[in-house]
Amino acid sequence: MTTPPHQPAPNPYAGAPVPPNPNPYAGAQQPNPYAQPPVGQQPHPGAGHPAQPAPGFPAQQGGPGAVPPGAMPHDPAYAPPYGHAPAPGCRNCGAPQAALFSVRAHVGVLVLMRFHTLNGPFCRPCGRSLVRTMTTKTLCQGWWSPLSLVLFTPFTLFWNLLAAIKFGKLPDPTPAPGRQPLEEGPPVHARPLAYVAIIPLLWFTWVIVNIYLDATGRR
């Protein structure tokens, strides 16, 4: 018995119409924006090439704000649109006659210590008012710990002395409209709280004298 040869199954889609391509531009060749144009043809400004300047206008180099060739850097026509930063004035009243210096205060209680700093600039009355207030605070509360007594409080008082000298050399201030400088108030020696410092100073002097007498055997 002879087996008939295998016949392939008929394709049911043979002869069916091909559906249209949903993307009509899929097979289209896109132009290369970086390709060199043919000889004698000017490149299009939007095809990846920079726009050519119009006749009569020089090309800009170096980006916006660059000085064109032949122009002086100090020419007002090419000055930057931003003005200079205003001069620093007093932080309290805005007077331009101010010095950039800080005022300090120190508080020492046993093993706890606190440091206060007010950064300038300040004019003469505002600076001297803060110096007197912070110095009085230090003389009253800055002696009550060992490190404060021998180190931090003397340093703070010396710093405020330099600040008082610096602010005292300034001329009379001209406050900004609507603002007033601080009242200087009485000097430090006219404030009763400043004399609290006499107590720890006397105690410190007594300790030093007794240590000296014990070391020399005079007692």
DOKOLPA-486494 format. One line per field, with one value per residue (C-alpha): residue number from 1; residue in one letter; x, y, z. Coordinates in steps of 0.25 Angstrom, whole numbers, plus 5000, padded with zeros to 4 digits. Each point is the difference from the previous one (the first is absolute). Example, Ala and Ser with C-alpha at 12.3 -4.5 7.8 and 13.67 -1.06 7.14 Angstrom:
BEGIN
resi = [1 2]
resn = [A S]
east = [5049 5006]
north = [4982 5014]
up = [5031 4998]
//
This chain:
BEGIN
resi = [1 2 3 4 5 6 7 8 9 10 11 12 13 14 15 16 17 18 19 20 21 22 23 24 25 26 27 28 29 30 31 32 33 34 35 36 37 38 39 40 41 42 43 44 45 46 47 48 49 50 51 52 53 54 55 56 57 58 59 60 61 62 63 64 65 66 67 68 69 70 71 72 73 74 75 76 77 78 79 80 81 82 83 84 85 86 87 88 89 90 91 92 93 94 95 96 97 98 99 100 101 102 103 104 105 106 107 108 109 110 111 112 113 114 115 116 117 118 119 120 121 122 123 124 125 126 127 128 129 130 131 132 133 134 135 136 137 138 139 140 141 142 143 144 145 146 147 148 149 150 151 152 153 154 155 156 157 158 159 160 161 162 163 164 165 166 167 168 169 170 171 172 173 174 175 176 177 178 179 180 181 182 183 184 185 186 187 188 189 190 191 192 193 194 195 196 197 198 199 200 201 202 203 204 205 206 207 208 209 210 211 212 213 214 215 216 217 218 219]
resn = [M T T P P H Q P A P N P Y A G A P V P P N P N P Y A G A Q Q P N P Y A Q P P V G Q Q P H P G A G H P A Q P A P G F P A Q Q G G P G A V P P G A M P H D P A Y A P P Y G H A P A P G C R N C G A P Q A A L F S V R A H V G V L V L M R F H T L N G P F C R P C G R S L V R T M T T K T L C Q G W W S P L S L V L F T P F T L F W N L L A A I K F G K L P D P T P A P G R Q P L E E G P P V H A R P L A Y V A I I P L L W F T W V I V N I Y L D A T G R R]
east = [5000 5006 4999 4996 5010 4997 4993 5002 4987 4995 5002 4987 5005 5007 4995 4994 5002 5012 4995 5005 5012 4994 5013 5002 5013 5006 5007 5004 5014 5002 5010 5013 5000 5016 5002 5008 4991 5003 5010 4994 4988 4999 4996 4987 5000 4991 5008 5010 5008 5001 4993 5008 5000 4993 5008 5005 5001 5012 5000 4999 5011 5002 4985 4990 5007 5013 5007 5001 5013 5005 4991 5007 4996 4997 4990 4987 4993 5005 4999 4993 4986 5002 5004 5011 4996 4996 5010 4998 4993 4996 4992 4991 4998 5006 5010 5011 5010 5002 5012 5000 5003 4993 4996 5001 4995 5003 4992 5007 4993 5008 5002 4991 5004 4992 5006 4992 5005 4993 5007 5001 5000 4996 5000 5006 4988 4995 5013 5003 4987 5002 5014 4995 4988 5008 5012 4991 4994 5014 5005 4987 4999 5013 5008 4993 5008 5015 5003 4991 5008 5014 4997 4987 4996 5013 5000 4986 5003 5012 4993 4989 5010 5005 4986 4998 5012 4997 4985 5005 5008 4988 4993 4986 4990 4989 4989 4992 4986 4990 5012 5007 5013 5000 5002 5014 4995 5010 5014 5004 5006 4986 4992 4999 5000 5014 5005 4995 5014 5007 4995 5007 5012 5002 4998 5010 5010 4998 5003 5012 5006 4997 5007 5012 5001 4999 5011 5010 4997 4997 4987]
north = [5000 5013 5012 5013 5012 5010 5012 5013 5006 5011 5015 5006 5014 4998 5011 5008 5015 5006 5010 5014 5005 5007 5009 5006 5006 4987 4996 5014 5004 5012 5010 5001 5014 4999 4997 5010 5007 4999 5010 5013 4998 5008 4992 5001 5007 4990 4988 4999 5012 5013 5012 5009 5015 5009 5009 5013 4993 4994 4986 4998 4992 4995 4999 5011 5012 4998 5013 5001 5002 5014 5004 5004 4992 5013 5005 5003 4994 4987 5001 4988 5002 4998 5011 4999 4994 5011 5004 4993 5008 4999 4988 5008 5013 4999 5011 4999 5005 4986 4991 4985 4995 4991 5001 4989 4996 4988 4993 4989 4992 4989 4990 5007 5011 5008 5009 5011 5007 5012 5001 5014 5009 5011 5015 5008 5001 4986 4994 5007 4997 4985 5000 5006 4991 4987 5004 5003 4986 4994 5007 4996 4985 4996 4996 4989 4988 4997 5001 5013 5006 4998 4999 5003 5012 5008 4997 5005 5013 5003 4997 5010 5010 4999 5001 5013 5006 4996 5005 5013 5004 5001 5013 5003 4991 5003 4990 4994 5007 4995 4994 5005 4996 4994 5008 4999 5001 5002 4995 4987 5006 5007 4987 4992 4986 5002 5001 4985 4997 5005 4987 4990 5008 5002 4985 4997 5010 4993 4986 5005 5007 4987 4991 5009 5001 4985 4998 5009 4996 5014 4996]
up = [5000 4996 5009 4993 5002 5011 4995 5008 5006 4992 5005 5003 5000 4986 4990 5012 4998 5008 5010 4999 5009 5012 5000 4986 5005 5005 4987 4996 5002 5010 4996 5007 5007 5001 4986 4991 4990 4986 4994 4997 5009 5013 5013 5006 5013 5007 4994 5012 4995 5007 4994 4992 5004 4991 4991 5007 5014 5006 5005 5015 5007 5014 5003 5006 5006 4992 4996 4985 4993 5001 5012 5013 5012 5008 4989 5007 4988 5004 5015 5007 5003 5015 5009 5011 5014 5010 5010 5014 5010 5015 5003 5009 4994 4986 5001 4990 5010 5006 5004 4998 5014 5009 5015 5010 5014 5008 5011 5009 5011 5007 4988 4990 4991 4990 4989 4993 4987 4993 4986 4994 4992 5011 5000 5011 5010 4997 5001 5013 5006 4997 5006 5013 5001 4997 5009 5012 4998 4999 5013 5007 4995 4994 5013 5006 4994 5000 4986 4998 5012 4994 4985 4993 5008 4999 4985 4998 5008 4992 4987 5003 5004 4986 4994 5009 4994 4986 5001 5007 4988 4991 4995 5004 4993 4990 5002 4990 4998 5011 5009 5012 5006 5014 5013 5005 5014 5012 5000 5006 5013 5002 5000 5014 4994 4995 5014 5003 4994 5012 5008 4991 4998 5015 5002 4989 5006 5014 4994 4993 5013 5008 4990 5000 5015 5001 4989 5007 5014 5005 5007]
//
